[in-house]
């Protein structure tokens, strides 16, 4: 049996990304790697399972004695159904890789940088306004692309949407108030559309958007 090890923290977006990918695998043709649906374990793997513990969660053990894979990008790619925007050379597959890479390298750092000060988790050297500006800069390509597209890489959610939505969970929950969401209207529409999908809701529940006073002032 394969085992998916994830963090129990409700805001651990890398683990949420893997769990939602697993839901799509259950609802579709099965995980893209061709193995069985994994059992979920809400803790790191015990040292008795492997002599080389994965350095971070999520982590996927592909059966006893099988390959260990760790990190949200790799684990989600293995769990995602092959027929729904998985790896390959098609235009959609290339777009998936483009946006997954963008989520990992641009959205996640900007989202964490903007959200952690709002949660009181920052050093004195951090500038909250600069962090909000960086988030606005990261959102601009998404806003423009989604002006003419419902999803990032096709007519249905793909790994690209999964990576970007989970990267932006923290800002939508703790930073982006109604006025900011009006600025980023296309991103907001797409985000809400995704989190209302059954597979997202099964993991995230109802995503409550931020209603406080802090906002992004930068226009796209």
DRENFI-765867 format. One record per residue (C-alpha): residue number from 1; residue in one letter; x, y, z. Coordinates in steps of 0.02 Angstrom, whole numbers, padded with zeros to 5 digits. Layout:
BEGIN
R   k r     xx     yy     zz
R NUM A      X      Y      Z
...
This chain:
BEGIN
R   k r     xx     yy     zz
R   1 X  00000  00000  00000
R   2 X  00061  00175 -00041
R   3 X  00058  00305  00098
R   4 X  00043  00493  00082
R   5 X  00122  00584  00230
R   6 X  00056  00761  00256
R   7 X  00058  00898  00386
R   8 X -00096  00909  00498
R   9 X -00087  01099  00502
R  10 X -00240  01175  00413
R  11 X -00135  01308  00326
R  12 X  00005  01192  00266
R  13 X -00025  01230  00082
R  14 X  00106  01107  00014
R  15 X  00014  00964  00099
R  16 X -00155  01033  00044
R  17 X -00091  01030 -00134
R  18 X -00049  00845 -00120
R  19 X -00215  00802 -00036
R  20 X -00317  00889 -00172
R  21 X -00216  00801 -00307
R  22 X -00255  00636 -00220
R  23 X -00441  00680 -00224
R  24 X -00433  00708 -00412
R  25 X -00346  00541 -00428
R  26 X -00486  00456 -00331
R  27 X -00621  00540 -00436
R  28 X -00534  00505 -00602
R  29 X -00437  00363 -00677
R  30 X -00323  00344 -00528
R  31 X -00153  00421 -00487
R  32 X -00046  00464 -00636
R  33 X  00094  00349 -00579
R  34 X -00021  00198 -00599
R  35 X -00016  00137 -00420
R  36 X -00156  00121 -00292
R  37 X -00237  00266 -00203
R  38 X -00126  00309 -00054
R  39 X -00173  00297  00128
R  40 X -00163  00467  00214
R  41 X -00050  00488  00366
R  42 X -00053  00654  00460
R  43 X  00126  00647  00523
R  44 X  00304  00622  00461
R  45 X  00353  00444  00416
R  46 X  00433  00344  00557
R  47 X  00618  00314  00539
R  48 X  00583  00128  00532
R  49 X  00500  00152  00362
R  50 X  00654  00219  00273
R  51 X  00839  00244  00311
R  52 X  00829  00412  00219
R  53 X  00683  00512  00291
R  54 X  00612  00640  00169
R  55 X  00670  00817  00214
R  56 X  00496  00892  00203
R  57 X  00311  00852  00186
R  58 X  00213  00802  00088
R  59 X  00299  00637  00053
R  60 X  00236  00485 -00042
R  61 X  00292  00307 -00012
R  62 X  00250  00205 -00166
R  63 X  00221  00042 -00076
R  64 X  00337 -00058  00040
R  65 X  00513 -00046 -00024
R  66 X  00457  00071 -00163
R  67 X  00516  00242 -00216
R  68 X  00501  00387 -00094
R  69 X  00452  00554 -00169
R  70 X  00440  00716 -00070
R  71 X  00390  00896 -00100
R  72 X  00223  00965 -00159
R  73 X  00268  00978 -00343
R  74 X  00331  00801 -00366
R  75 X  00200  00718 -00255
R  76 X  00054  00810 -00335
R  77 X  00116  00765 -00508
R  78 X  00120  00581 -00463
R  79 X -00053  00583 -00385
R  80 X -00140  00688 -00519
R  81 X -00235  00587 -00653
R  82 X -00133  00575 -00813
R  83 X -00281  00627 -00919
R  84 X -00307  00793 -00829
R  85 X -00160  00899 -00880
R  86 X -00019  00786 -00826
R  87 X  00157  00781 -00894
R  88 X  00180  00776 -01082
R  89 X  00224  00878 -01235
R  90 X  00055  00951 -01282
R  91 X  00017  01137 -01274
R  92 X -00088  01111 -01118
R  93 X  00050  01009 -01035
R  94 X  00178  01144 -01072
R  95 X  00063  01275 -00997
R  96 X  00042  01167 -00843
R  97 X  00229  01158 -00817
R  98 X  00245  01345 -00847
R  99 X  00116  01392 -00714
R 100 X  00172  01260 -00589
R 101 X  00347  01332 -00601
R 102 X  00278  01509 -00582
R 103 X  00179  01458 -00428
R 104 X  00332  01378 -00347
R 105 X  00457  01515 -00387
R 106 X  00352  01675 -00385
R 107 X  00183  01653 -00303
R 108 X  00235  01556 -00148
R 109 X  00374  01675 -00094
R 110 X  00265  01828 -00128
R 111 X  00114  01753 -00041
R 112 X  00212  01705  00114
R 113 X  00302  01871  00117
R 114 X  00137  01966  00116
R 115 X  00043  01852  00235
R 116 X  00169  01822  00374
R 117 X  00175  02006  00427
R 118 X -00016  02008  00432
R 119 X -00007  01861  00552
R 120 X  00126  01945  00659
R 121 X  00261  01825  00600
R 122 X  00398  01939  00535
R 123 X  00565  02009  00585
R 124 X  00589  02196  00616
R 125 X  00687  02207  00454
R 126 X  00537  02156  00348
R 127 X  00435  02292  00262
R 128 X  00250  02242  00254
R 129 X  00210  02368  00116
R 130 X  00354  02306  00009
R 131 X  00290  02129  00035
R 132 X  00116  02180 -00023
R 133 X  00194  02262 -00175
R 134 X  00288  02102 -00216
R 135 X  00126  02003 -00205
R 136 X  00042  02126 -00323
R 137 X  00184  02106 -00447
R 138 X  00168  01917 -00438
R 139 X -00021  01925 -00465
R 140 X -00010  02035 -00620
R 141 X  00031  01897 -00748
R 142 X -00110  01790 -00676
R 143 X -00233  01934 -00687
R 144 X -00191  01966 -00869
R 145 X -00195  01782 -00920
R 146 X -00359  01749 -00831
R 147 X -00440  01897 -00918
R 148 X -00473  01780 -01066
R 149 X -00459  01608 -00984
R 150 X -00565  01517 -00856
R 151 X -00420  01408 -00799
R 152 X -00232  01417 -00821
R 153 X -00205  01275 -00945
R 154 X -00368  01213 -01020
R 155 X -00555  01201 -00995
R 156 X -00546  01116 -00824
R 157 X -00433  01125 -00671
R 158 X -00259  01054 -00696
R 159 X -00102  01039 -00591
R 160 X -00068  01220 -00638
R 161 X -00226  01280 -00552
R 162 X -00193  01167 -00403
R 163 X -00017  01237 -00380
R 164 X -00071  01419 -00398
R 165 X -00228  01408 -00292
R 166 X -00141  01325 -00146
R 167 X  00001  01451 -00161
R 168 X -00127  01592 -00141
R 169 X -00231  01517 -00001
R 170 X -00144  01618  00135
R 171 X -00167  01789  00052
R 172 X -00349  01756  00011
R 173 X -00380  01701  00190
R 174 X -00280  01834  00282
R 175 X -00231  01981  00170
R 176 X -00338  02013  00015
R 177 X -00490  02110  00075
R 178 X -00642  02153 -00035
R 179 X -00560  02308 -00110
R 180 X -00404  02210 -00155
R 181 X -00508  02071 -00231
R 182 X -00594  02199 -00343
R 183 X -00422  02253 -00406
R 184 X -00378  02073 -00444
R 185 X -00551  02028 -00509
R 186 X -00498  01894 -00633
R 187 X -00385  01809 -00508
R 188 X -00523  01814 -00377
R 189 X -00653  01741 -00496
R 190 X -00535  01600 -00545
R 191 X -00485  01565 -00363
R 192 X -00667  01553 -00306
R 193 X -00710  01443 -00455
R 194 X -00570  01322 -00410
R 195 X -00601  01311 -00223
R 196 X -00784  01271 -00258
R 197 X -00739  01115 -00357
R 198 X -00788  00957 -00261
R 199 X -00609  00893 -00249
R 200 X -00548  01058 -00176
R 201 X -00696  01071 -00056
R 202 X -00667  00893  00006
R 203 X -00497  00948  00073
R 204 X -00517  01134  00108
R 205 X -00699  01144  00160
R 206 X -00773  01317  00134
R 207 X -00634  01442  00104
R 208 X -00679  01602  00198
R 209 X -00606  01755  00112
R 210 X -00524  01893  00213
R 211 X -00638  02038  00262
R 212 X -00519  02146  00365
R 213 X -00449  02319  00336
R 214 X -00281  02281  00256
R 215 X -00275  02285  00068
R 216 X -00164  02286 -00084
R 217 X -00153  02459 -00156
R 218 X -00050  02414 -00309
R 219 X -00147  02404 -00472
R 220 X -00105  02268 -00599
